[in-house]
Amino acid sequence: MNALLESSAIQSRVRELAQEIEGDYPAGEEIHLVGVLKGGFVFMADLIRSMTTRVSVDFIAVSSYGAGTKSSGEVRFQKDLDTSLEDRHVIIVEDIVDTGLTLKYLQDVLRQRAPRSLKTACLLSKPSRRKVEVPVEYIGFTIEDRFVVGYGLDFDEKYRNLPYIAVLNE
Ligand code: IMP
C-alpha cells in the first residue's frame, strides 16, 4: 500500500502537537488523556511519549462502524473509563474525526462528568464528511474524503499495525 502519510511525517507532527498541548496548560498541572479505543491507541502511545509534563491516561471504547467503511451514525458505548474526570484537565485522544458523530457523543457524555476543562486531539480530520459541528482543538492532519488505514486505524480489524497511513484501495 502507498503511504498517504509517512511514518516520519506522523512522528514529527505528533511531537509538534505534544508541544502545542503542553504550552496551553499551566506548568505543573496534570493533563488527563482519554484515549478512544481501539483506533486511538497508537496515537496516544506516541503522544504521551512526546510529553514531558505530568500526564495520566485512561481509555474508553465506543464503536460507530460495523465491519465496513460507512458510518451507521449509531454510537455504541463498549467500555467506560476507570477513573473520575471531576476537576481534571481532560483531553480526548481520538484517531480520526469523520462525520463527527462519535466525538459529539463522547464530548457530551464526558462533559457531564464535571472535568475542569475538556478538549479534543485528533490525529486526522475529514472536514468534508462532517454531519455535526464539533470542536477539535488539536488536529494532526486534514485529509480528503478517503478511507484510510494504519497507525491504529483499521478496516475490518486489519492494518492497525502499519507504521504509516494509507488509503484503502478495495
Ligand atoms: P465519526 O463518528 O463518523 O466521526 O467516525 C469516527 C470513527 O469512525 C473513528 O474513530 C474511526 O474509528 C472510524 N473511521 C472514520 N473514518 C475512518 C477511516 O478513514 N478509516 C478508519 N476508520 C475510520
Backbone and ligand atoms as CSV (ligand in chain L), in Angstrom:
chain,resi,resn,atom,element,x,y,z
A,1,MET,N,N,0.837,-1.206,0.000
A,1,MET,CA,C,0.000,0.000,0.000
A,1,MET,C,C,0.872,1.258,0.000
A,2,ASN,N,N,0.461,2.253,-0.751
A,2,ASN,CA,C,1.227,3.507,-0.760
A,2,ASN,C,C,0.856,4.364,0.433
A,3,ALA,N,N,1.865,4.983,0.994
A,3,ALA,CA,C,1.608,5.821,2.167
A,3,ALA,C,C,0.992,7.154,1.743
A,4,LEU,N,N,-0.064,7.543,2.450
A,4,LEU,CA,C,-0.602,8.901,2.296
A,4,LEU,C,C,0.186,9.807,3.244
A,5,LEU,N,N,0.471,9.276,4.422
A,5,LEU,CA,C,1.293,9.987,5.408
A,5,LEU,C,C,2.384,9.030,5.882
A,6,GLU,N,N,3.615,9.389,5.614
A,6,GLU,CA,C,4.753,8.558,6.008
A,6,GLU,C,C,4.915,8.575,7.518
A,7,SER,N,N,5.522,7.515,8.011
A,7,SER,CA,C,5.764,7.399,9.445
A,7,SER,C,C,6.535,8.603,9.998
A,8,SER,N,N,7.547,9.057,9.261
A,8,SER,CA,C,8.367,10.180,9.755
A,8,SER,C,C,7.545,11.468,9.856
A,9,ALA,N,N,6.633,11.666,8.901
A,9,ALA,CA,C,5.779,12.865,8.931
A,9,ALA,C,C,4.822,12.801,10.115
A,10,ILE,N,N,4.298,11.616,10.381
A,10,ILE,CA,C,3.383,11.448,11.511
A,10,ILE,C,C,4.135,11.717,12.812
A,11,GLN,N,N,5.324,11.123,12.926
A,11,GLN,CA,C,6.107,11.290,14.159
A,11,GLN,C,C,6.412,12.759,14.449
A,12,SER,N,N,6.806,13.503,13.411
A,12,SER,CA,C,7.164,14.892,13.708
A,12,SER,C,C,5.933,15.737,14.005
A,13,ARG,N,N,4.823,15.434,13.359
A,13,ARG,CA,C,3.586,16.169,13.655
A,13,ARG,C,C,3.086,15.860,15.078
A,14,VAL,N,N,3.215,14.611,15.481
A,14,VAL,CA,C,2.777,14.244,16.835
A,14,VAL,C,C,3.635,14.972,17.878
A,15,ARG,N,N,4.925,15.084,17.616
A,15,ARG,CA,C,5.799,15.836,18.542
A,15,ARG,C,C,5.368,17.300,18.627
A,16,GLU,N,N,5.025,17.881,17.465
A,16,GLU,CA,C,4.548,19.276,17.455
A,16,GLU,C,C,3.271,19.424,18.274
A,17,LEU,N,N,2.349,18.488,18.084
A,17,LEU,CA,C,1.086,18.548,18.824
A,17,LEU,C,C,1.328,18.465,20.322
A,18,ALA,N,N,2.241,17.587,20.728
A,18,ALA,CA,C,2.552,17.421,22.145
A,18,ALA,C,C,3.057,18.742,22.725
A,19,GLN,N,N,3.920,19.412,21.985
A,19,GLN,CA,C,4.450,20.706,22.456
A,19,GLN,C,C,3.352,21.747,22.548
A,20,GLU,N,N,2.508,21.763,21.514
A,20,GLU,CA,C,1.401,22.719,21.476
A,20,GLU,C,C,0.489,22.504,22.694
A,21,ILE,N,N,0.161,21.253,22.956
A,21,ILE,CA,C,-0.712,20.917,24.087
A,21,ILE,C,C,-0.074,21.375,25.395
A,22,GLU,N,N,1.179,21.019,25.587
A,22,GLU,CA,C,1.850,21.371,26.843
A,22,GLU,C,C,1.906,22.879,27.065
A,23,GLY,N,N,2.070,23.610,25.971
A,23,GLY,CA,C,2.132,25.064,26.072
A,23,GLY,C,C,0.812,25.705,26.467
A,24,ASP,N,N,-0.281,24.966,26.283
A,24,ASP,CA,C,-1.613,25.518,26.559
A,24,ASP,C,C,-2.092,25.323,27.993
A,25,TYR,N,N,-1.340,24.575,28.794
A,25,TYR,CA,C,-1.770,24.314,30.170
A,25,TYR,C,C,-0.758,24.902,31.153
A,26,PRO,N,N,-1.226,25.360,32.306
A,26,PRO,CA,C,-0.300,25.912,33.299
A,26,PRO,C,C,0.747,24.868,33.705
A,27,ALA,N,N,1.986,25.300,33.866
A,27,ALA,CA,C,3.072,24.377,34.230
A,27,ALA,C,C,2.732,23.645,35.527
A,28,GLY,N,N,3.030,22.376,35.563
A,28,GLY,CA,C,2.800,21.595,36.787
A,28,GLY,C,C,1.429,20.968,36.889
A,29,GLU,N,N,0.495,21.410,36.037
A,29,GLU,CA,C,-0.860,20.831,36.073
A,29,GLU,C,C,-0.852,19.469,35.374
A,30,GLU,N,N,-1.570,18.535,35.926
A,30,GLU,CA,C,-1.669,17.232,35.281
A,30,GLU,C,C,-2.667,17.284,34.122
A,31,ILE,N,N,-2.291,16.659,33.029
A,31,ILE,CA,C,-3.199,16.553,31.886
A,31,ILE,C,C,-3.663,15.098,31.817
A,32,HIS,N,N,-4.971,14.929,31.793
A,32,HIS,CA,C,-5.539,13.574,31.787
A,32,HIS,C,C,-6.006,13.232,30.368
A,33,LEU,N,N,-5.330,12.262,29.775
A,33,LEU,CA,C,-5.632,11.914,28.382
A,33,LEU,C,C,-6.583,10.725,28.335
A,34,VAL,N,N,-7.674,10.906,27.628
A,34,VAL,CA,C,-8.657,9.832,27.482
A,34,VAL,C,C,-8.591,9.297,26.050
A,35,GLY,N,N,-7.998,8.130,25.903
A,35,GLY,CA,C,-7.833,7.526,24.574
A,35,GLY,C,C,-9.097,6.800,24.163
A,36,VAL,N,N,-9.456,6.968,22.899
A,36,VAL,CA,C,-10.652,6.305,22.383
A,36,VAL,C,C,-10.227,5.039,21.627
A,37,LEU,N,N,-10.657,3.918,22.210
A,37,LEU,CA,C,-10.296,2.627,21.616
A,37,LEU,C,C,-11.250,2.265,20.486
A,38,LYS,N,N,-10.786,1.458,19.518
A,38,LYS,CA,C,-9.411,0.997,19.553
A,38,LYS,C,C,-8.493,1.909,18.765
A,39,GLY,N,N,-9.028,2.594,17.775
A,39,GLY,CA,C,-8.204,3.323,16.807
A,39,GLY,C,C,-7.209,4.311,17.389
A,40,GLY,N,N,-7.518,4.880,18.572
A,40,GLY,CA,C,-6.678,5.951,19.099
A,40,GLY,C,C,-5.448,5.495,19.868
A,41,PHE,N,N,-5.248,4.181,20.002
A,41,PHE,CA,C,-4.197,3.742,20.938
A,41,PHE,C,C,-2.781,4.003,20.446
A,42,VAL,N,N,-2.558,3.973,19.160
A,42,VAL,CA,C,-1.201,4.200,18.641
A,42,VAL,C,C,-0.841,5.684,18.759
A,43,PHE,N,N,-1.766,6.531,18.384
A,43,PHE,CA,C,-1.585,7.981,18.510
A,43,PHE,C,C,-1.339,8.336,19.976
A,44,MET,N,N,-2.135,7.777,20.847
A,44,MET,CA,C,-1.997,8.020,22.290
A,44,MET,C,C,-0.600,7.619,22.767
A,45,ALA,N,N,-0.145,6.456,22.339
A,45,ALA,CA,C,1.158,5.941,22.796
A,45,ALA,C,C,2.292,6.871,22.365
A,46,ASP,N,N,2.236,7.360,21.155
A,46,ASP,CA,C,3.290,8.269,20.680
A,46,ASP,C,C,3.153,9.651,21.313
A,47,LEU,N,N,1.915,10.103,21.444
A,47,LEU,CA,C,1.687,11.440,22.009
A,47,LEU,C,C,2.235,11.551,23.436
A,48,ILE,N,N,1.914,10.599,24.292
A,48,ILE,CA,C,2.371,10.720,25.689
A,48,ILE,C,C,3.888,10.630,25.794
A,49,ARG,N,N,4.512,9.893,24.873
A,49,ARG,CA,C,5.972,9.785,24.953
A,49,ARG,C,C,6.671,11.042,24.458
A,50,SER,N,N,5.909,11.943,23.843
A,50,SER,CA,C,6.478,13.235,23.450
A,50,SER,C,C,6.175,14.307,24.482
A,51,MET,N,N,5.444,13.945,25.517
A,51,MET,CA,C,5.075,14.940,26.526
A,51,MET,C,C,5.986,14.811,27.747
A,52,THR,N,N,6.325,15.966,28.320
A,52,THR,CA,C,7.226,15.932,29.468
A,52,THR,C,C,6.530,16.408,30.743
A,53,THR,N,N,5.308,16.947,30.603
A,53,THR,CA,C,4.572,17.364,31.800
A,53,THR,C,C,3.900,16.139,32.420
A,54,ARG,N,N,3.232,16.373,33.532
A,54,ARG,CA,C,2.548,15.286,34.221
A,54,ARG,C,C,1.330,14.844,33.425
A,55,VAL,N,N,1.281,13.580,33.047
A,55,VAL,CA,C,0.099,13.089,32.334
A,55,VAL,C,C,-0.433,11.842,33.038
A,56,SER,N,N,-1.719,11.623,32.882
A,56,SER,CA,C,-2.309,10.355,33.291
A,56,SER,C,C,-3.186,9.920,32.130
A,57,VAL,N,N,-3.443,8.626,32.060
A,57,VAL,CA,C,-4.221,8.129,30.919
A,57,VAL,C,C,-5.362,7.221,31.371
A,58,ASP,N,N,-6.382,7.214,30.551
A,58,ASP,CA,C,-7.472,6.267,30.726
A,58,ASP,C,C,-8.014,5.989,29.324
A,59,PHE,N,N,-8.827,4.956,29.214
A,59,PHE,CA,C,-9.346,4.599,27.894
A,59,PHE,C,C,-10.848,4.368,27.951
A,60,ILE,N,N,-11.459,4.671,26.814
A,60,ILE,CA,C,-12.893,4.460,26.680
A,60,ILE,C,C,-13.083,3.768,25.333
A,61,ALA,N,N,-14.073,2.922,25.227
A,61,ALA,CA,C,-14.282,2.257,23.935
A,61,ALA,C,C,-15.688,2.521,23.421
A,62,VAL,N,N,-15.742,3.001,22.208
A,62,VAL,CA,C,-17.030,3.191,21.538
A,62,VAL,C,C,-16.883,2.627,20.135
A,63,SER,N,N,-17.982,2.295,19.532
A,63,SER,CA,C,-17.880,1.897,18.131
A,63,SER,C,C,-19.026,2.511,17.364
A,64,SER,N,N,-18.695,3.031,16.205
A,64,SER,CA,C,-19.740,3.634,15.386
A,64,SER,C,C,-19.844,2.909,14.049
A,65,TYR,N,N,-18.841,2.115,13.749
A,65,TYR,CA,C,-18.849,1.403,12.474
A,65,TYR,C,C,-18.976,-0.087,12.732
A,66,GLY,N,N,-19.623,-0.778,11.860
A,66,GLY,CA,C,-19.583,-2.234,11.874
A,66,GLY,C,C,-18.346,-2.626,11.099
A,67,ALA,N,N,-18.374,-3.749,10.445
A,67,ALA,CA,C,-17.225,-4.175,9.653
A,67,ALA,C,C,-17.334,-3.587,8.250
A,68,GLY,N,N,-17.264,-2.284,8.167
A,68,GLY,CA,C,-17.371,-1.659,6.849
A,68,GLY,C,C,-16.741,-0.296,6.853
A,69,THR,N,N,-16.931,0.453,5.781
A,69,THR,CA,C,-16.301,1.763,5.688
A,69,THR,C,C,-17.304,2.903,5.781
A,70,LYS,N,N,-18.587,2.588,5.970
A,70,LYS,CA,C,-19.595,3.647,6.067
A,70,LYS,C,C,-20.167,3.732,7.474
A,71,SER,N,N,-20.307,4.951,7.945
A,71,SER,CA,C,-20.814,5.145,9.294
A,71,SER,C,C,-22.305,4.864,9.345
A,72,SER,N,N,-22.722,4.159,10.395
A,72,SER,CA,C,-24.146,3.899,10.570
A,72,SER,C,C,-24.797,5.071,11.304
A,73,GLY,N,N,-23.967,5.939,11.872
A,73,GLY,CA,C,-24.488,7.054,12.648
A,73,GLY,C,C,-24.852,6.646,14.055
A,74,GLU,N,N,-24.668,5.393,14.350
A,74,GLU,CA,C,-25.041,4.869,15.652
A,74,GLU,C,C,-23.776,4.702,16.488
A,75,VAL,N,N,-23.792,5.233,17.708
A,75,VAL,CA,C,-22.620,5.125,18.561
A,75,VAL,C,C,-22.917,4.160,19.696
A,76,ARG,N,N,-22.073,3.175,19.853
A,76,ARG,CA,C,-22.252,2.227,20.947
A,76,ARG,C,C,-21.122,2.360,21.954
A,77,PHE,N,N,-21.475,2.381,23.215
A,77,PHE,CA,C,-20.547,2.531,24.310
A,77,PHE,C,C,-20.116,1.143,24.748
A,78,GLN,N,N,-18.828,0.817,24.656
A,78,GLN,CA,C,-18.426,-0.556,24.959
A,78,GLN,C,C,-17.577,-0.709,26.205
A,79,LYS,N,N,-16.826,0.322,26.552
A,79,LYS,CA,C,-16.035,0.271,27.790
A,79,LYS,C,C,-15.982,1.670,28.375
A,80,ASP,N,N,-16.310,1.774,29.643
A,80,ASP,CA,C,-16.285,3.086,30.284
A,80,ASP,C,C,-14.900,3.353,30.883
A,81,LEU,N,N,-14.696,4.572,31.338
A,81,LEU,CA,C,-13.443,4.949,31.978
A,81,LEU,C,C,-13.307,4.253,33.329
A,82,ASP,N,N,-12.066,4.134,33.813
A,82,ASP,CA,C,-11.835,3.536,35.124
A,82,ASP,C,C,-11.852,4.583,36.235
A,83,THR,N,N,-11.572,5.838,35.867
A,83,THR,CA,C,-11.440,6.864,36.912
A,83,THR,C,C,-12.327,8.072,36.623
A,84,SER,N,N,-12.546,8.859,37.665
A,84,SER,CA,C,-13.397,10.046,37.558
A,84,SER,C,C,-12.696,11.171,36.794
A,85,LEU,N,N,-13.486,12.020,36.145
A,85,LEU,CA,C,-12.918,13.158,35.415
A,85,LEU,C,C,-13.054,14.454,36.198
A,86,GLU,N,N,-13.677,14.373,37.343
A,86,GLU,CA,C,-14.007,15.569,38.100
A,86,GLU,C,C,-12.777,16.424,38.394
A,87,ASP,N,N,-12.893,17.690,38.013
A,87,ASP,CA,C,-11.859,18.704,38.274
A,87,ASP,C,C,-10.515,18.417,37.586
A,88,ARG,N,N,-10.517,17.635,36.538
A,88,ARG,CA,C,-9.267,17.340,35.829
A,88,ARG,C,C,-9.243,18.026,34.462
A,89,HIS,N,N,-8.033,18.302,34.002
A,89,HIS,CA,C,-7.862,18.808,32.637
A,89,HIS,C,C,-7.866,17.600,31.701
A,90,VAL,N,N,-8.950,17.437,30.967
A,90,VAL,CA,C,-9.135,16.237,30.160
A,90,VAL,C,C,-8.948,16.540,28.670
A,91,ILE,N,N,-8.217,15.658,28.008
A,91,ILE,CA,C,-8.133,15.735,26.540
A,91,ILE,C,C,-8.550,14.385,25.971
A,92,ILE,N,N,-9.548,14.406,25.113
A,92,ILE,CA,C,-9.955,13.200,24.408
A,92,ILE,C,C,-8.955,12.977,23.272
A,93,VAL,N,N,-8.418,11.771,23.179
A,93,VAL,CA,C,-7.427,11.470,22.140
A,93,VAL,C,C,-8.041,10.452,21.179
A,94,GLU,N,N,-8.301,10.927,19.964
A,94,GLU,CA,C,-9.066,10.124,19.000
A,94,GLU,C,C,-8.258,9.993,17.708
A,95,ASP,N,N,-8.454,8.905,16.996
A,95,ASP,CA,C,-7.711,8.704,15.743
A,95,ASP,C,C,-8.162,9.655,14.641
A,96,ILE,N,N,-9.488,9.710,14.428
A,96,ILE,CA,C,-9.971,10.480,13.275
A,96,ILE,C,C,-11.357,11.032,13.540
A,97,VAL,N,N,-11.609,12.238,13.085
A,97,VAL,CA,C,-12.971,12.776,13.140
A,97,VAL,C,C,-13.491,12.845,11.713
A,98,ASP,N,N,-14.578,12.103,11.509
A,98,ASP,CA,C,-15.145,11.913,10.179
A,98,ASP,C,C,-16.488,12.653,10.130
A,99,THR,N,N,-17.600,11.978,10.411
A,99,THR,CA,C,-18.886,12.687,10.463
A,99,THR,C,C,-18.960,13.565,11.713
A,100,GLY,N,N,-18.187,13.200,12.743
A,100,GLY,CA,C,-18.194,13.951,13.998
A,100,GLY,C,C,-19.182,13.371,15.013
A,101,LEU,N,N,-19.952,12.389,14.602
A,101,LEU,CA,C,-20.998,11.837,15.483
A,101,LEU,C,C,-20.417,11.179,16.737
A,102,THR,N,N,-19.359,10.417,16.567
A,102,THR,CA,C,-18.745,9.732,17.709
A,102,THR,C,C,-18.225,10.743,18.720
A,103,LEU,N,N,-17.495,11.720,18.209
A,103,LEU,CA,C,-16.883,12.711,19.072
A,103,LEU,C,C,-17.916,13.576,19.780
A,104,LYS,N,N,-18.956,13.946,19.061
A,104,LYS,CA,C,-20.023,14.761,19.631
A,104,LYS,C,C,-20.630,14.028,20.819
A,105,TYR,N,N,-20.913,12.769,20.606
A,105,TYR,CA,C,-21.499,11.931,21.642
A,105,TYR,C,C,-20.558,11.846,22.852
A,106,LEU,N,N,-19.295,11.563,22.573
A,106,LEU,CA,C,-18.313,11.439,23.644
A,106,LEU,C,C,-18.141,12.729,24.431
A,107,GLN,N,N,-18.042,13.832,23.709
A,107,GLN,CA,C,-17.875,15.126,24.396
A,107,GLN,C,C,-19.067,15.404,25.296
A,108,ASP,N,N,-20.261,15.130,24.804
A,108,ASP,CA,C,-21.466,15.368,25.601
A,108,ASP,C,C,-21.468,14.514,26.871
A,109,VAL,N,N,-21.103,13.251,26.713
A,109,VAL,CA,C,-21.096,12.337,27.862
A,109,VAL,C,C,-20.026,12.747,28.872
A,110,LEU,N,N,-18.824,13.055,28.387
A,110,LEU,CA,C,-17.716,13.356,29.305
A,110,LEU,C,C,-17.874,14.724,29.976
A,111,ARG,N,N,-18.495,15.654,29.280
A,111,ARG,CA,C,-18.705,16.983,29.860
A,111,ARG,C,C,-19.600,16.906,31.096
A,112,GLN,N,N,-20.494,15.952,31.089
A,112,GLN,CA,C,-21.396,15.785,32.246
A,112,GLN,C,C,-20.669,15.294,33.490
A,113,ARG,N,N,-19.415,14.884,33.324
A,113,ARG,CA,C,-18.670,14.352,34.476
A,113,ARG,C,C,-17.793,15.419,35.140
A,114,ALA,N,N,-18.120,16.659,34.856
A,114,ALA,CA,C,-17.504,17.821,35.530
A,114,ALA,C,C,-15.979,17.922,35.449
A,115,PRO,N,N,-15.394,17.748,34.259
A,115,PRO,CA,C,-13.948,17.986,34.162
A,115,PRO,C,C,-13.665,19.477,34.341
A,116,ARG,N,N,-12.440,19.789,34.756
A,116,ARG,CA,C,-12.062,21.207,34.895
A,116,ARG,C,C,-12.025,21.839,33.507
A,117,SER,N,N,-11.498,21.102,32.539
A,117,SER,CA,C,-11.535,21.544,31.140
A,117,SER,C,C,-11.639,20.302,30.269
A,118,LEU,N,N,-12.185,20.487,29.077
A,118,LEU,CA,C,-12.334,19.350,28.153
A,118,LEU,C,C,-11.962,19.797,26.749
A,119,LYS,N,N,-10.932,19.155,26.203
A,119,LYS,CA,C,-10.523,19.444,24.830
A,119,LYS,C,C,-10.380,18.136,24.076
A,120,THR,N,N,-10.146,18.253,22.776
A,120,THR,CA,C,-10.020,17.052,21.949
A,120,THR,C,C,-8.814,17.154,21.027
A,121,ALA,N,N,-8.080,16.046,20.920
A,121,ALA,CA,C,-6.975,15.944,19.962
A,121,ALA,C,C,-7.279,14.802,19.007
A,122,CYS,N,N,-7.254,15.101,17.700
A,122,CYS,CA,C,-7.482,14.063,16.689
A,122,CYS,C,C,-6.293,14.036,15.749
A,123,LEU,N,N,-5.784,12.863,15.478
A,123,LEU,CA,C,-4.677,12.803,14.527
A,123,LEU,C,C,-5.133,13.260,13.141
A,124,LEU,N,N,-6.314,12.803,12.729
A,124,LEU,CA,C,-6.799,13.111,11.381
A,124,LEU,C,C,-8.187,13.735,11.420
A,125,SER,N,N,-8.457,14.558,10.404
A,125,SER,CA,C,-9.798,15.116,10.258
A,125,SER,C,C,-10.195,15.084,8.788
A,126,LYS,N,N,-11.447,14.667,8.545
A,126,LYS,CA,C,-12.009,14.702,7.182
A,126,LYS,C,C,-13.159,15.702,7.199
A,127,PRO,N,N,-12.868,16.988,7.093
A,127,PRO,CA,C,-13.915,18.015,7.266
A,127,PRO,C,C,-15.057,17.912,6.259
A,128,SER,N,N,-14.792,17.412,5.062
A,128,SER,CA,C,-15.853,17.347,4.049
A,128,SER,C,C,-16.947,16.341,4.408
A,129,ARG,N,N,-16.676,15.484,5.395
A,129,ARG,CA,C,-17.654,14.464,5.771
A,129,ARG,C,C,-18.487,14.851,6.994
A,130,ARG,N,N,-18.211,15.999,7.564
A,130,ARG,CA,C,-18.837,16.351,8.831
A,130,ARG,C,C,-20.361,16.451,8.741
A,131,LYS,N,N,-21.059,15.819,9.691
A,131,LYS,CA,C,-22.519,15.917,9.765
A,131,LYS,C,C,-22.939,16.777,10.935
A,132,VAL,N,N,-22.101,16.836,11.962
A,132,VAL,CA,C,-22.387,17.694,13.108
A,132,VAL,C,C,-21.148,18.524,13.415
A,133,GLU,N,N,-21.396,19.730,13.912
A,133,GLU,CA,C,-20.277,20.590,14.274
A,133,GLU,C,C,-19.724,20.145,15.617
A,134,VAL,N,N,-18.415,19.980,15.670
A,134,VAL,CA,C,-17.815,19.511,16.902
A,134,VAL,C,C,-16.435,20.180,17.037
A,135,PRO,N,N,-16.155,20.761,18.216
A,135,PRO,CA,C,-14.861,21.436,18.367
A,135,PRO,C,C,-13.708,20.441,18.532
A,136,VAL,N,N,-12.655,20.627,17.756
A,136,VAL,CA,C,-11.433,19.820,17.905
A,136,VAL,C,C,-10.266,20.799,17.993
A,137,GLU,N,N,-9.685,20.904,19.178
A,137,GLU,CA,C,-8.644,21.914,19.424
A,137,GLU,C,C,-7.315,21.543,18.783
A,138,TYR,N,N,-7.013,20.244,18.710
A,138,TYR,CA,C,-5.723,19.814,18.158
A,138,TYR,C,C,-5.954,18.803,17.034
A,139,ILE,N,N,-5.520,19.183,15.821
A,139,ILE,CA,C,-5.679,18.286,14.662
A,139,ILE,C,C,-4.308,18.046,14.043
A,140,GLY,N,N,-3.977,16.764,13.831
A,140,GLY,CA,C,-2.678,16.435,13.235
A,140,GLY,C,C,-2.645,16.768,11.750
A,141,PHE,N,N,-3.553,16.170,11.008
A,141,PHE,CA,C,-3.607,16.362,9.560
A,141,PHE,C,C,-5.059,16.426,9.092
A,142,THR,N,N,-5.300,17.303,8.143
A,142,THR,CA,C,-6.612,17.352,7.492
A,142,THR,C,C,-6.484,16.583,6.179
A,143,ILE,N,N,-7.400,15.650,5.958
A,143,ILE,CA,C,-7.304,14.825,4.739
A,143,ILE,C,C,-8.612,14.870,3.937
A,144,GLU,N,N,-8.519,14.403,2.701
A,144,GLU,CA,C,-9.686,14.331,1.813
A,144,GLU,C,C,-10.612,13.189,2.247
A,145,ASP,N,N,-11.736,13.117,1.598
A,145,ASP,CA,C,-12.703,12.065,1.885
A,145,ASP,C,C,-12.242,10.723,1.305
A,146,ARG,N,N,-11.317,10.092,1.986
A,146,ARG,CA,C,-10.820,8.764,1.615
A,146,ARG,C,C,-10.846,7.890,2.851
A,147,PHE,N,N,-11.043,6.606,2.673
A,147,PHE,CA,C,-10.982,5.714,3.818
A,147,PHE,C,C,-9.528,5.312,4.042
A,148,VAL,N,N,-9.014,5.639,5.208
A,148,VAL,CA,C,-7.597,5.391,5.477
A,148,VAL,C,C,-7.391,4.336,6.555
A,149,VAL,N,N,-6.249,3.672,6.474
A,149,VAL,CA,C,-5.898,2.634,7.455
A,149,VAL,C,C,-4.453,2.823,7.902
A,150,GLY,N,N,-4.110,2.154,8.993
A,150,GLY,CA,C,-2.741,2.201,9.512
A,150,GLY,C,C,-2.636,3.106,10.718
A,151,TYR,N,N,-1.537,2.953,11.470
A,151,TYR,CA,C,-1.277,3.764,12.651
A,151,TYR,C,C,-2.493,3.721,13.599
A,152,GLY,N,N,-3.004,2.531,13.822
A,152,GLY,CA,C,-4.145,2.356,14.716
A,152,GLY,C,C,-5.482,2.224,14.010
A,153,LEU,N,N,-5.572,2.796,12.811
A,153,LEU,CA,C,-6.845,2.761,12.071
A,153,LEU,C,C,-6.989,1.443,11.312
A,154,ASP,N,N,-8.200,0.914,11.346
A,154,ASP,CA,C,-8.402,-0.405,10.733
A,154,ASP,C,C,-9.437,-0.392,9.630
A,155,PHE,N,N,-9.423,-1.458,8.863
A,155,PHE,CA,C,-10.563,-1.838,8.042
A,155,PHE,C,C,-10.842,-3.276,8.436
A,156,ASP,N,N,-12.018,-3.512,9.055
A,156,ASP,CA,C,-12.353,-4.867,9.460
A,156,ASP,C,C,-11.264,-5.472,10.372
A,157,GLU,N,N,-10.737,-4.655,11.271
A,157,GLU,CA,C,-9.700,-5.052,12.236
A,157,GLU,C,C,-8.314,-5.300,11.626
A,158,LYS,N,N,-8.163,-5.016,10.348
A,158,LYS,CA,C,-6.849,-5.201,9.722
A,158,LYS,C,C,-6.116,-3.864,9.576
A,159,TYR,N,N,-4.837,-3.944,9.410
A,159,TYR,CA,C,-3.928,-2.811,9.098
A,159,TYR,C,C,-3.599,-1.872,10.251
A,160,ARG,N,N,-4.076,-2.151,11.458
A,160,ARG,CA,C,-3.787,-1.229,12.561
A,160,ARG,C,C,-2.289,-1.089,12.815
A,161,ASN,N,N,-1.539,-2.137,12.474
A,161,ASN,CA,C,-0.111,-2.172,12.784
A,161,ASN,C,C,0.775,-1.452,11.778
A,162,LEU,N,N,0.233,-0.973,10.678
A,162,LEU,CA,C,1.079,-0.231,9.734
A,162,LEU,C,C,1.645,1.004,10.433
A,163,PRO,N,N,2.946,1.276,10.269
A,163,PRO,CA,C,3.511,2.460,10.921
A,163,PRO,C,C,3.192,3.759,10.194
A,164,TYR,N,N,2.580,3.659,9.026
A,164,TYR,CA,C,2.206,4.832,8.224
A,164,TYR,C,C,0.697,4.779,7.966
A,165,ILE,N,N,0.165,5.826,7.330
A,165,ILE,CA,C,-1.257,5.859,6.995
A,165,ILE,C,C,-1.421,5.761,5.487
A,166,ALA,N,N,-2.309,4.855,5.068
A,166,ALA,CA,C,-2.508,4.618,3.638
A,166,ALA,C,C,-3.984,4.693,3.293
A,167,VAL,N,N,-4.277,5.030,2.036
A,167,VAL,CA,C,-5.663,4.988,1.560
A,167,VAL,C,C,-5.983,3.543,1.218
A,168,LEU,N,N,-7.123,3.091,1.701
A,168,LEU,CA,C,-7.508,1.697,1.429
A,168,LEU,C,C,-8.070,1.603,0.008
A,169,ASN,N,N,-7.473,0.763,-0.793
A,169,ASN,CA,C,-7.995,0.519,-2.146
A,169,ASN,C,C,-8.686,-0.823,-2.143
A,170,GLU,N,N,-9.991,-0.773,-2.275
A,170,GLU,CA,C,-10.712,-2.062,-2.246
A,170,GLU,C,C,-10.758,-2.677,-3.630
L,1,IMP,P1,P,-17.362,9.575,13.007
L,1,IMP,O1,O,-18.305,9.313,14.108
L,1,IMP,O2,O,-18.037,9.446,11.665
L,1,IMP,O3,O,-16.610,10.884,13.122
L,1,IMP,O4,O,-16.351,8.381,12.972
L,1,IMP,C1,C,-15.312,8.274,13.804
L,1,IMP,C2,C,-14.807,6.857,13.868
L,1,IMP,O5,O,-15.015,6.140,12.650
L,1,IMP,C3,C,-13.307,6.908,14.055
L,1,IMP,O6,O,-12.977,6.915,15.411
L,1,IMP,C4,C,-12.844,5.673,13.342
L,1,IMP,O7,O,-12.849,4.574,14.219
L,1,IMP,C5,C,-13.856,5.442,12.249
L,1,IMP,N1,N,-13.386,5.979,10.959
L,1,IMP,C6,C,-13.800,7.087,10.312
L,1,IMP,N2,N,-13.135,7.277,9.171
L,1,IMP,C7,C,-12.242,6.266,9.095
L,1,IMP,C8,C,-11.223,5.915,8.133
L,1,IMP,O8,O,-10.980,6.569,7.110
L,1,IMP,N3,N,-10.515,4.788,8.424
L,1,IMP,C9,C,-10.709,4.027,9.549
L,1,IMP,N4,N,-11.646,4.341,10.447
L,1,IMP,C10,C,-12.406,5.443,10.241
